[in-house]
Amino acid sequence: MKKIKVELTFPGKLKEEAIICSLCKKFEITLKIWEASFSTDTGWAIIILEGSEEELKKSLEYLGEKGVEITDSQILP
């Protein structure tokens, strides 16, 4: 199992979508919200994802496809 810390920026157009919830349902990962803030215009979150390398890769691709900007990511010990 791998663990990564990911910083995300959400455009306002996604405010009605349950993207973070969908990650846990669509992929075999564990997700922890480290820190987050959302408004009507934009939002950001720092999350910790844990899972197999393949599931993590699919999760990040899904976020990109949805229009979520991944501003930083790092592998955790």
ROMARSE-345342 format. One record per residue: residue in one letter; residue number from 1; x, y, z of N, C-alpha, C in turn. Coordinates in nm, 4 decimals, padded with zeros to 6 digits. Each point is the difference from the previous one (the first is absolute). Layout:
BEGIN
<rec rest="A" nr="NUM" n_c1="X" n_c2="Y" n_c3="Z" ca_c1="X" ca_c2="Y" ca_c3="Z" c_c1="X" c_c2="Y" c_c3="Z"/>
...
***
This chain:
BEGIN
<rec rest="M" nr="1" n_c1="00.0835" n_c2="-00.1176" n_c3="00.0000" ca_c1="-00.0835" ca_c2="00.1176" ca_c3="00.0000" c_c1="00.0887" c_c2="00.1248" c_c3="00.0000"/>
<rec rest="K" nr="2" n_c1="-00.0433" n_c2="00.0972" n_c3="-00.0784" ca_c1="00.0698" ca_c2="00.1280" ca_c3="-00.0057" c_c1="-00.0894" c_c2="00.1067" c_c3="00.0604"/>
<rec rest="K" nr="3" n_c1="00.0648" n_c2="00.1070" n_c3="00.0431" ca_c1="-00.0730" ca_c2="00.1120" ca_c3="00.0575" c_c1="00.0544" c_c2="00.1278" c_c3="-00.0631"/>
<rec rest="I" nr="4" n_c1="-00.0927" n_c2="00.0865" n_c3="-00.0488" ca_c1="00.0420" ca_c2="00.1270" ca_c3="-00.0584" c_c1="-00.0815" c_c2="00.1144" c_c3="00.0582"/>
<rec rest="K" nr="5" n_c1="00.0661" n_c2="00.1143" n_c3="00.0096" ca_c1="-00.0651" ca_c2="00.1235" ca_c3="00.0425" c_c1="-00.0219" c_c2="00.0829" c_c3="-00.1254"/>
<rec rest="V" nr="6" n_c1="-00.1229" n_c2="00.0452" n_c3="-00.0215" ca_c1="-00.0357" ca_c2="00.0700" ca_c3="-00.1228" c_c1="-00.0673" c_c2="00.1319" c_c3="00.0340"/>
<rec rest="E" nr="7" n_c1="00.0449" n_c2="00.1068" n_c3="-00.0660" ca_c1="-00.0633" ca_c2="00.1308" ca_c3="00.0148" c_c1="-00.0857" c_c2="00.0250" c_c3="-00.1235"/>
<rec rest="L" nr="8" n_c1="-00.1263" n_c2="00.0330" n_c3="00.0222" ca_c1="-00.0972" ca_c2="00.0144" ca_c3="-00.1075" c_c1="-00.0639" c_c2="00.1381" c_c3="00.0004"/>
<rec rest="T" nr="9" n_c1="-00.0333" n_c2="00.0484" n_c3="-00.1191" ca_c1="-00.0788" ca_c2="00.1223" ca_c3="-00.0146" c_c1="-00.1229" c_c2="-00.0339" c_c3="-00.0836"/>
<rec rest="F" nr="10" n_c1="-00.1160" n_c2="00.0372" n_c3="00.0516" ca_c1="-00.1268" ca_c2="-00.0294" ca_c3="-00.0648" c_c1="-00.0597" c_c2="00.1276" c_c3="-00.0586"/>
<rec rest="P" nr="11" n_c1="-00.0314" n_c2="00.0014" n_c3="-00.1294" ca_c1="-00.0681" ca_c2="00.1167" ca_c3="-00.0560" c_c1="-00.1442" c_c2="00.0049" c_c3="00.0491"/>
<rec rest="G" nr="12" n_c1="-00.0561" n_c2="00.1201" n_c3="00.0032" ca_c1="-00.1361" ca_c2="00.0191" ca_c3="00.0486" c_c1="-00.1044" c_c2="-00.0833" c_c3="-00.0713"/>
<rec rest="K" nr="13" n_c1="00.0225" n_c2="-00.0304" n_c3="-00.1279" ca_c1="-00.0988" ca_c2="-00.0769" ca_c3="-00.0760" c_c1="-00.0199" c_c2="-00.1415" c_c3="00.0551"/>
<rec rest="L" nr="14" n_c1="00.0923" n_c2="-00.0463" n_c3="00.0847" ca_c1="-00.0106" ca_c2="-00.1349" ca_c3="00.0561" c_c1="-00.0641" c_c2="-00.0022" c_c3="00.1386"/>
<rec rest="K" nr="15" n_c1="-00.0481" n_c2="00.1136" n_c3="00.0473" ca_c1="-00.0480" ca_c2="00.0086" ca_c3="00.1379" c_c1="-00.1189" c_c2="-00.0908" c_c3="00.0305"/>
<rec rest="E" nr="16" n_c1="-00.0744" n_c2="-00.0376" n_c3="-00.1006" ca_c1="-00.1165" ca_c2="-00.0863" ca_c3="00.0211" c_c1="00.0331" c_c2="-00.1490" c_c3="-00.0117"/>
<rec rest="E" nr="17" n_c1="00.1237" n_c2="-00.0323" n_c3="-00.0364" ca_c1="00.0389" ca_c2="-00.1403" ca_c3="-00.0175" c_c1="00.0703" c_c2="-00.0537" c_c3="00.1240"/>
<rec rest="A" nr="18" n_c1="-00.0287" n_c2="-00.1237" n_c3="00.0344" ca_c1="00.0614" ca_c2="-00.0653" ca_c3="00.1164" c_c1="00.1261" c_c2="-00.0744" c_c3="-00.0442"/>
<rec rest="I" nr="19" n_c1="00.0985" n_c2="00.0749" n_c3="-00.0448" ca_c1="00.1198" ca_c2="-00.0599" ca_c3="-00.0586" c_c1="00.0812" c_c2="-00.0782" c_c3="00.1022"/>
<rec rest="I" nr="20" n_c1="00.0198" n_c2="00.0553" n_c3="00.1177" ca_c1="00.0806" ca_c2="-00.0699" ca_c3="00.1007" c_c1="-00.0699" c_c2="-00.1284" c_c3="00.0436"/>
<rec rest="C" nr="21" n_c1="-00.1287" n_c2="00.0055" n_c3="00.0171" ca_c1="-00.0778" ca_c2="-00.1189" ca_c3="00.0349" c_c1="00.0097" c_c2="-00.1058" c_c3="-00.1103"/>
<rec rest="S" nr="22" n_c1="-00.0063" n_c2="00.0443" n_c3="-00.1242" ca_c1="00.0079" ca_c2="-00.0915" ca_c3="-00.1139" c_c1="00.1327" c_c2="-00.0737" c_c3="-00.0059"/>
<rec rest="L" nr="23" n_c1="00.1068" n_c2="00.0643" n_c3="00.0427" ca_c1="00.1314" ca_c2="-00.0658" ca_c3="-00.0001" c_c1="-00.0037" c_c2="-00.1300" c_c3="00.0797"/>
<rec rest="C" nr="24" n_c1="-00.0602" n_c2="00.0052" n_c3="00.1172" ca_c1="-00.0049" ca_c2="-00.1182" ca_c3="00.0862" c_c1="-00.0930" c_c2="-00.1079" c_c3="-00.0539"/>
<rec rest="K" nr="25" n_c1="-00.1015" n_c2="00.0406" n_c3="-00.0729" ca_c1="-00.0940" ca_c2="-00.0971" ca_c3="-00.0549" c_c1="00.0516" c_c2="-00.0648" c_c3="-00.1283"/>
<rec rest="K" nr="26" n_c1="00.0699" n_c2="00.0772" n_c3="-00.0826" ca_c1="00.0457" ca_c2="-00.0491" ca_c3="-00.1296" c_c1="00.1305" c_c2="-00.0790" c_c3="00.0066"/>
<rec rest="F" nr="27" n_c1="00.0828" n_c2="00.0306" n_c3="00.0998" ca_c1="00.1331" ca_c2="-00.0595" ca_c3="00.0059" c_c1="00.0250" c_c2="-00.0625" c_c3="00.1361"/>
<rec rest="E" nr="28" n_c1="00.0839" n_c2="-00.1008" n_c3="00.0027" ca_c1="00.0329" ca_c2="-00.0677" ca_c3="00.1252" c_c1="00.1116" c_c2="00.0761" c_c3="00.0690"/>
<rec rest="I" nr="29" n_c1="-00.0382" n_c2="00.1110" n_c3="00.0632" ca_c1="00.0945" ca_c2="00.0853" ca_c3="00.0707" c_c1="-00.0596" c_c2="00.0413" c_c3="00.1334"/>
<rec rest="T" nr="30" n_c1="00.0862" n_c2="00.0446" n_c3="00.0880" ca_c1="-00.0403" ca_c2="00.0646" ca_c3="00.1234" c_c1="00.0345" c_c2="00.1459" c_c3="-00.0159"/>
<rec rest="L" nr="31" n_c1="-00.0894" n_c2="00.0878" n_c3="00.0397" ca_c1="00.0193" ca_c2="00.1429" ca_c3="-00.0176" c_c1="-00.0160" c_c2="00.0698" c_c3="00.1346"/>
<rec rest="K" nr="32" n_c1="00.0955" n_c2="00.0857" n_c3="00.0314" ca_c1="-00.0088" ca_c2="00.0829" ca_c3="00.1204" c_c1="00.0094" c_c2="00.1451" c_c3="-00.0438"/>
<rec rest="I" nr="33" n_c1="-00.0902" n_c2="00.0821" n_c3="00.0487" ca_c1="00.0072" ca_c2="00.1431" ca_c3="-00.0297" c_c1="00.0900" c_c2="00.0632" c_c3="00.1055"/>
<rec rest="W" nr="34" n_c1="00.1124" n_c2="00.0523" n_c3="-00.0441" ca_c1="00.0987" ca_c2="00.0605" ca_c3="00.0888" c_c1="-00.0428" c_c2="00.1420" c_c3="00.0364"/>
<rec rest="E" nr="35" n_c1="-00.0404" n_c2="00.0743" n_c3="-00.1040" ca_c1="-00.0430" ca_c2="00.1381" ca_c3="00.0178" c_c1="-00.0792" c_c2="00.0384" c_c3="-00.1246"/>
<rec rest="A" nr="36" n_c1="-00.0999" n_c2="00.0870" n_c3="00.0148" ca_c1="-00.0790" ca_c2="00.0403" ca_c3="-00.1157" c_c1="-00.0751" c_c2="00.1295" c_c3="00.0272"/>
<rec rest="S" nr="37" n_c1="-00.0330" n_c2="00.0694" n_c3="-00.1079" ca_c1="-00.0814" ca_c2="00.1210" ca_c3="00.0081" c_c1="-00.0746" c_c2="00.0148" c_c3="-00.1323"/>
<rec rest="F" nr="38" n_c1="-00.1289" n_c2="00.0290" n_c3="00.0096" ca_c1="-00.0816" ca_c2="00.0140" ca_c3="-00.1197" c_c1="-00.0871" c_c2="00.1235" c_c3="00.0107"/>
<rec rest="S" nr="39" n_c1="-00.0207" n_c2="00.0655" n_c3="-00.1136" ca_c1="-00.0924" ca_c2="00.1131" ca_c3="-00.0084" c_c1="-00.0843" c_c2="-00.0215" c_c3="-00.1253"/>
<rec rest="T" nr="40" n_c1="-00.0803" n_c2="00.0980" n_c3="-00.0362" ca_c1="-00.0828" ca_c2="-00.0146" ca_c3="-00.1198" c_c1="00.0812" c_c2="00.0134" c_c3="-00.1284"/>
<rec rest="D" nr="41" n_c1="00.1177" n_c2="00.0621" n_c3="00.0079" ca_c1="00.0818" ca_c2="00.0224" ca_c3="-00.1198" c_c1="00.1058" c_c2="-00.1066" c_c3="-00.0235"/>
<rec rest="T" nr="42" n_c1="00.0565" n_c2="-00.0519" n_c3="00.1061" ca_c1="00.1102" ca_c2="-00.0948" ca_c3="-00.0138" c_c1="00.0157" c_c2="-00.0787" c_c3="00.1293"/>
<rec rest="G" nr="43" n_c1="00.0868" n_c2="-00.0948" n_c3="-00.0040" ca_c1="00.0291" ca_c2="-00.0776" ca_c3="00.1198" c_c1="00.1366" c_c2="-00.0634" c_c3="-00.0120"/>
<rec rest="W" nr="44" n_c1="00.0554" n_c2="-00.0396" n_c3="00.1122" ca_c1="00.1272" ca_c2="-00.0706" ca_c3="-00.0007" c_c1="-00.0030" c_c2="-00.1032" c_c3="00.1114"/>
<rec rest="A" nr="45" n_c1="00.0814" n_c2="-00.1016" n_c3="-00.0166" ca_c1="00.0087" ca_c2="-00.1045" ca_c3="00.1015" c_c1="00.1382" c_c2="-00.0631" c_c3="-00.0049"/>
<rec rest="I" nr="46" n_c1="00.0447" n_c2="-00.0407" n_c3="00.1153" ca_c1="00.1196" ca_c2="-00.0831" ca_c3="00.0110" c_c1="-00.0496" c_c2="-00.1331" c_c3="00.0531"/>
<rec rest="I" nr="47" n_c1="00.0207" n_c2="-00.1046" n_c3="-00.0782" ca_c1="-00.0502" ca_c2="-00.1317" ca_c3="00.0382" c_c1="00.1143" c_c2="-00.1012" c_c3="-00.0009"/>
<rec rest="I" nr="48" n_c1="-00.0191" n_c2="-00.1065" n_c3="00.0771" ca_c1="00.0929" ca_c2="-00.1123" ca_c3="00.0025" c_c1="-00.0735" c_c2="-00.1182" c_c3="-00.0620"/>
<rec rest="L" nr="49" n_c1="00.0582" n_c2="-00.0556" n_c3="-00.1047" ca_c1="-00.0574" ca_c2="-00.1172" ca_c3="-00.0654" c_c1="00.0892" c_c2="-00.1204" c_c3="00.0286"/>
<rec rest="E" nr="50" n_c1="-00.0610" n_c2="-00.1130" n_c3="00.0298" ca_c1="00.0759" ca_c2="-00.1220" ca_c3="00.0249" c_c1="-00.0630" c_c2="-00.1143" c_c3="-00.0792"/>
<rec rest="G" nr="51" n_c1="00.0833" n_c2="-00.0746" n_c3="-00.0708" ca_c1="-00.0486" ca_c2="-00.1120" ca_c3="-00.0792" c_c1="00.1107" c_c2="-00.0551" c_c3="-00.0874"/>
<rec rest="S" nr="52" n_c1="-00.0372" n_c2="-00.0881" n_c3="-00.0891" ca_c1="00.0998" ca_c2="-00.0555" ca_c3="-00.0917" c_c1="00.0427" c_c2="00.1085" c_c3="-00.0986"/>
<rec rest="E" nr="53" n_c1="00.1157" n_c2="-00.0189" n_c3="-00.0588" ca_c1="00.0511" ca_c2="00.0977" ca_c3="-00.0958" c_c1="-00.0981" c_c2="00.0209" c_c3="-00.1149"/>
<rec rest="E" nr="54" n_c1="-00.0596" n_c2="-00.1083" n_c3="-00.0475" ca_c1="-00.0950" ca_c2="00.0074" ca_c3="-00.1113" c_c1="-00.1261" c_c2="00.0790" c_c3="00.0385"/>
<rec rest="E" nr="55" n_c1="-00.0536" n_c2="-00.0258" n_c3="00.1179" ca_c1="-00.1206" ca_c2="00.0709" ca_c3="00.0441" c_c1="00.0285" c_c2="00.1482" c_c3="00.0241"/>
<rec rest="L" nr="56" n_c1="00.1169" n_c2="00.0308" n_c3="00.0530" ca_c1="00.0371" ca_c2="00.1404" ca_c3="00.0202" c_c1="00.0117" c_c2="00.0715" c_c3="-00.1341"/>
<rec rest="K" nr="57" n_c1="00.0617" n_c2="-00.0665" n_c3="-00.0962" ca_c1="00.0149" ca_c2="00.0581" ca_c3="-00.1339" c_c1="-00.1376" c_c2="00.0276" c_c3="-00.0613"/>
<rec rest="K" nr="58" n_c1="-00.0902" n_c2="-00.0967" n_c3="00.0088" ca_c1="-00.1356" ca_c2="00.0170" ca_c3="-00.0533" c_c1="-00.0733" c_c2="00.1140" c_c3="00.0707"/>
<rec rest="S" nr="59" n_c1="00.0201" n_c2="00.0117" n_c3="00.1302" ca_c1="-00.0645" ca_c2="00.1062" ca_c3="00.0782" c_c1="00.0445" c_c2="00.1376" c_c3="-00.0471"/>
<rec rest="L" nr="60" n_c1="00.1302" n_c2="00.0164" n_c3="-00.0201" ca_c1="00.0525" ca_c2="00.1289" ca_c3="-00.0453" c_c1="-00.0465" c_c2="00.0313" c_c3="-00.1417"/>
<rec rest="E" nr="61" n_c1="-00.0061" n_c2="-00.1006" n_c3="-00.0857" ca_c1="-00.0510" ca_c2="00.0201" ca_c3="-00.1360" c_c1="-00.1462" c_c2="00.0439" c_c3="00.0040"/>
<rec rest="Y" nr="62" n_c1="-00.0786" n_c2="-00.0616" n_c3="00.0858" ca_c1="-00.1413" ca_c2="00.0352" ca_c3="00.0160" c_c1="-00.0147" c_c2="00.1467" c_c3="00.0408"/>
<rec rest="L" nr="63" n_c1="00.0795" n_c2="00.0428" n_c3="00.0969" ca_c1="-00.0053" ca_c2="00.1390" ca_c3="00.0441" c_c1="00.0303" c_c2="00.0951" c_c3="-00.1155"/>
<rec rest="G" nr="64" n_c1="00.1037" n_c2="-00.0316" n_c3="-00.0770" ca_c1="00.0350" ca_c2="00.0831" ca_c3="-00.1151" c_c1="-00.1109" c_c2="00.0057" c_c3="-00.1031"/>
<rec rest="E" nr="65" n_c1="-00.0619" n_c2="-00.1142" n_c3="-00.0267" ca_c1="-00.1089" ca_c2="-00.0063" ca_c3="-00.0970" c_c1="-00.1200" c_c2="00.0844" c_c3="00.0454"/>
<rec rest="K" nr="66" n_c1="-00.0209" n_c2="00.0085" n_c3="00.1302" ca_c1="-00.1113" ca_c2="00.0774" ca_c3="00.0549" c_c1="00.0278" c_c2="00.1498" c_c3="-00.0005"/>
<rec rest="G" nr="67" n_c1="00.1257" n_c2="00.0396" n_c3="-00.0215" ca_c1="00.0343" ca_c2="00.1417" ca_c3="-00.0014" c_c1="00.0609" c_c2="00.0502" c_c3="00.1290"/>
<rec rest="V" nr="68" n_c1="00.0357" n_c2="-00.0913" n_c3="00.0891" ca_c1="00.0665" ca_c2="00.0367" ca_c3="00.1249" c_c1="00.1490" c_c2="00.0170" c_c3="-00.0305"/>
<rec rest="E" nr="69" n_c1="00.0562" n_c2="00.1112" n_c3="00.0451" ca_c1="00.1418" ca_c2="00.0258" ca_c3="-00.0227" c_c1="00.0811" c_c2="-00.0603" c_c3="00.1146"/>
<rec rest="I" nr="70" n_c1="00.0977" n_c2="-00.0823" n_c3="-00.0364" ca_c1="00.0903" ca_c2="-00.0578" ca_c3="00.0989" c_c1="00.1217" c_c2="00.0920" c_c3="00.0058"/>
<rec rest="T" nr="71" n_c1="00.0103" n_c2="00.0767" n_c3="00.1088" ca_c1="00.1058" ca_c2="00.0995" ca_c3="00.0096" c_c1="00.1284" c_c2="-00.0559" c_c3="00.0588"/>
<rec rest="D" nr="72" n_c1="-00.0084" n_c2="-00.1112" n_c3="00.0718" ca_c1="00.1196" ca_c2="-00.0627" ca_c3="00.0555" c_c1="-00.0355" c_c2="-00.1400" c_c3="00.0449"/>
<rec rest="S" nr="73" n_c1="00.0972" n_c2="-00.0890" n_c3="-00.0054" ca_c1="-00.0180" ca_c2="-00.1338" ca_c3="00.0570" c_c1="00.1353" c_c2="-00.0515" c_c3="00.0429"/>
<rec rest="Q" nr="74" n_c1="-00.0020" n_c2="-00.0779" n_c3="00.1068" ca_c1="00.1246" ca_c2="-00.0590" ca_c3="00.0484" c_c1="-00.0273" c_c2="-00.1341" c_c3="00.0639"/>
<rec rest="I" nr="75" n_c1="00.0933" n_c2="-00.0905" n_c3="-00.0176" ca_c1="-00.0102" ca_c2="-00.1321" ca_c3="00.0594" c_c1="00.0369" c_c2="00.0114" c_c3="00.1471"/>
<rec rest="L" nr="76" n_c1="-00.0780" n_c2="-00.0639" n_c3="00.0856" ca_c1="00.0253" ca_c2="00.0009" ca_c3="00.1434" c_c1="00.0594" c_c2="-00.1336" c_c3="00.0429"/>
<rec rest="P" nr="77" n_c1="00.0766" n_c2="00.0022" n_c3="00.1095" ca_c1="00.0581" ca_c2="-00.1257" ca_c3="00.0500" c_c1="-00.1059" c_c2="-00.0926" c_c3="00.0563"/>
***
